[in-house]
């Protein structure tokens, strides 16, 4: 497990605060989360961020121990359970990419011609090729296990082995041995220069292979030391148009390809909250318009009344002046 600490060049001052985040390995091995933290700190220089990099399941366990304020991970079932058990306050989609089956470029099992995931899994199981997988606490490993279960296959043949490590290490192991594997496309693209043509994605861009990353705020009721304010401040930034654009662009300059897709717009709770905010803003706007209209009406009435009063005053003044003129003229005649 690796921890990264982002600090200011000078020693932290009393005004600075610490945000602790446990991050699934695949979200950081490409450098994405570190990059996002650096961008976040441009507008939040008072916040130092510690990243604990580990497998997706371990990241949630770190949070269960109260050691972090938030989690970025990619195993929906485990995240949902984490929130349901009261350890998490909220779970928000922030980005996605795709999983893929990788193997030799010659594709001896003809997997690339298949579109049915269950059939692909049966082809692999029937052939029993060398197949390497991540450690069991990896979200990628758990996703593959779910696919095997759905296909009613137990992958227990000789040659099906765990590296006990991350997708990064597992792809390198597959390339070195000519084995098949399962990993996310973001990790593959970040390693493509090292992998060359030794291992390539054979099955990808399938709806069953989507890989969603979520941000979970840890519940401070469970752990009083949790900094909910900072965790939610970073979440608010992550789902902003700026951060979502940074996520979508990440990888283009360094790897020549998009590694992740922004996904905050797909989060139902966030969409509902934004819709409610839009409605509230609209209601405030309508209220403001009504208030302005009422004020204009009052001003118009006041102007009309003032005009009438002024006209009457002018008429009375004129009549008084006329009576005075007549009186003066009469006295002169006498």
Residue pairs with C-beta under 8 A, 6 or more apart in sequence:
1 52
1 53
1 54
1 58
2 52
2 53
2 54
3 50
3 51
3 52
3 53
4 28
4 34
4 50
4 51
4 53
5 48
5 50
5 51
6 34
6 37
6 38
6 41
6 48
6 49
6 50
6 51
7 48
8 16
8 45
8 48
12 48
15 46
16 46
16 47
16 48
17 46
17 47
17 48
17 227
17 230
18 47
18 48
18 49
18 50
18 227
18 230
19 47
19 48
19 49
19 50
19 69
19 70
19 227
19 230
19 231
19 234
20 49
20 50
20 52
20 67
20 68
20 69
20 70
20 227
21 33
21 49
21 50
21 51
21 52
21 68
21 69
21 70
21 71
21 72
21 231
21 234
22 51
22 52
22 54
22 58
22 59
22 60
22 62
22 63
22 67
22 68
22 70
22 71
22 72
22 73
23 33
23 51
23 52
23 53
23 54
23 59
23 71
23 72
23 73
24 54
24 55
24 56
24 59
24 72
24 73
24 74
24 75
24 139
24 213
25 53
25 54
25 55
25 56
25 138
25 166
25 167
25 168
26 56
26 74
26 139
26 140
26 166
26 167
26 184
26 186
26 187
26 211
27 33
27 72
27 73
27 74
27 213
28 34
28 51
28 53
29 53
29 166
29 167
29 168
29 187
29 190
30 186
30 187
30 189
30 190
30 250
30 251
30 259
31 190
31 254
32 186
32 247
32 250
32 259
32 260
33 51
33 72
34 51
35 246
35 250
36 238
36 243
36 246
36 247
37 49
37 51
39 242
39 243
39 246
40 47
40 49
40 234
40 237
40 243
41 47
41 49
43 237
44 233
44 237
47 230
47 233
47 234
49 234
52 59
52 62
52 67
52 68
54 62
54 137
55 134
55 135
55 137
55 138
55 139
55 166
56 73
56 74
56 75
56 78
56 137
56 138
56 139
56 140
56 142
57 75
57 78
57 136
57 137
57 138
57 139
57 142
58 137
59 71
59 72
59 73
60 71
60 73
60 75
60 78
60 79
60 82
60 87
60 216
62 68
62 71
63 70
63 71
63 82
63 87
63 88
63 216
63 218
64 82
64 87
66 218
66 222
66 223
66 225
66 226
68 218
69 217
69 218
69 226
69 227
69 228
69 230
69 231
70 215
70 216
70 217
70 218
70 231
70 234
70 235
71 79
71 82
71 88
71 215
71 216
71 218
72 94
72 213
72 214
72 215
72 216
73 79
73 139
73 213
73 214
73 216
74 139
74 140
74 211
74 212
74 213
74 214
75 139
75 142
75 143
76 212
76 214
77 142
77 146
78 139
78 142
79 88
79 91
79 214
79 216
80 91
82 88
82 91
82 216
83 89
83 90
83 91
83 216
86 219
86 221
86 222
87 218
87 219
87 222
88 216
88 217
88 218
88 219
89 216
89 217
89 218
89 219
89 220
89 228
90 216
90 217
90 235
90 269
91 214
91 215
91 216
92 214
92 215
92 216
92 235
92 238
92 239
92 264
92 267
92 269
92 270
93 212
93 213
93 214
93 263
93 264
93 266
93 267
93 270
94 213
94 214
94 215
94 238
94 239
94 244
94 247
94 262
94 263
94 264
95 212
95 213
95 244
95 247
95 260
95 261
95 262
95 263
95 264
96 210
96 211
96 212
96 213
96 260
96 261
96 263
96 266
97 184
97 185
97 186
97 211
97 259
97 260
97 261
98 184
98 185
98 204
98 205
98 206
98 209
98 210
98 211
99 140
99 143
99 144
99 182
99 183
99 184
99 185
99 204
99 209
99 210
99 211
100 182
100 183
100 184
100 185
100 188
100 201
100 202
100 203
100 204
100 209
101 111
101 120
101 124
101 180
101 181
101 182
101 201
101 202
101 203
101 204
102 171
102 174
102 180
102 181
102 182
102 183
102 188
102 199
102 200
102 201
102 202
103 109
103 111
103 129
103 174
103 179
103 180
103 181
103 199
103 200
103 202
104 178
104 180
104 198
104 199
104 200
105 197
105 198
105 199
105 200
107 202
108 129
109 123
109 124
109 127
109 129
110 123
111 120
111 123
111 124
111 202
111 203
112 202
112 203
114 120
114 123
114 203
115 206
117 147
117 151
117 203
117 206
117 208
117 209
118 150
118 151
120 203
121 147
121 148
121 151
121 153
122 151
122 153
124 131
124 180
125 151
125 153
125 155
125 157
128 157
128 158
128 159
128 160
129 159
129 179
129 180
130 159
130 161
130 177
130 178
130 179
130 180
131 155
131 159
131 160
131 161
131 179
131 180
131 181
132 161
132 162
132 163
132 170
132 173
132 174
132 177
132 179
132 180
132 181
133 141
133 144
133 160
133 161
133 162
133 163
133 170
133 181
133 182
134 140
134 141
134 162
134 163
134 164
134 165
134 166
134 167
134 170
134 183
135 141
135 162
135 163
135 164
135 165
135 166
136 142
136 162
138 166
138 167
140 167
140 182
140 183
140 184
140 211
141 162
143 182
143 211
144 182
147 208
148 154
148 155
159 179
163 169
163 170
163 173
166 187
167 183
167 184
167 187
168 187
168 190
168 191
170 181
170 183
171 181
171 183
171 187
171 188
171 191
171 195
171 199
172 191
172 194
172 195
173 179
173 181
174 180
174 181
174 199
175 194
175 195
175 196
175 198
175 199
176 198
178 198
178 199
181 199
184 211
185 201
185 204
185 259
186 251
186 259
186 260
188 195
188 201
189 251
189 255
189 257
189 259
190 251
190 255
190 259
192 255
203 209
212 263
213 260
213 263
215 234
215 235
215 238
217 228
217 231
217 232
217 235
218 226
218 228
218 231
219 226
220 226
220 227
220 228
237 243
238 244
238 264
239 264
239 267
239 270
244 262
244 264
244 265
245 262
247 260
247 261
247 262
248 258
248 260
248 261
248 262
249 258
250 258
250 259
250 260
251 257
251 258
251 259
251 260
252 258
264 270
265 271
